[in-house]
Amino acid sequence: MQQHYDLTDTEYQIMQLFWKTSAPLPFSEILKYCNEELQLNWAVGTAQTYVNRLLLKGVLKTNNKRYHRLYSAQLSEEELAQKYAQQFINRSFGGSLKNFLASFTQGVKLSEDDVNEIIDILHSNIDDEK
């Protein structure tokens, strides 16, 4: 089973539905997607378990209306990737982007274009308040 930003493969596949749909969805549409598109053949309880996991992980949200509950993405895929990357850097490198880059590029030959692109990215993120 692959991991995608701390989501299981199945959780990630379910989130794809929300990332390609702008409108909030009822649970029935989620179940239909899981069974027809993903061909998971799930019972209601199984689908509800996965939806609850996504809610707990903070990537899915609901309007909390008891009988007309709708679900939508709490984070875009890009926001989730950024959150995951920041958590990884915090956990593995004490929050130091400099230490991450030093470790990541050690022993790796980068093209001049790659180096220039990284420099451009870093320049666009300079904190001018210091």
C-alpha positions, 0 to 999 in steps of 0.5 A: 500500500502506497502512502500519499501525503500521510494518506493511504492509497485508498484515502488518496483515491477518495480525495481525488473525487473532492479535488476534481469537484468544486461543489460539496458532496453528499455521502451517497455520491461518495459511496457511488464513486467508491463503488462505481468508479473505484470498484471497491464494492463497499458497504455503507459502514466501510465507506463511512469509516474512510470518510471519518478517517479523512475528517480526522486527518483534517483533509475533509470537512463537513457542514455538520447538518445532521440530515443534509450533511455535505462533504468537501476538501478541507485542503487542496492537493497542493496545500496537503503536499506543502503541509506534509513537506513541512511536517517532514522537514520539522520531524527530520531536520528540526525545521531547518530547510537549510539542513534539508537542502544540504542533506538532499543535495549531498552527492547529487549532481544538479544541472545548472538549470536545476540550480538556477530554478532552486535559486529563483524559488528561494529568492521568491521566498526571501523574508524582507522583514529581517 
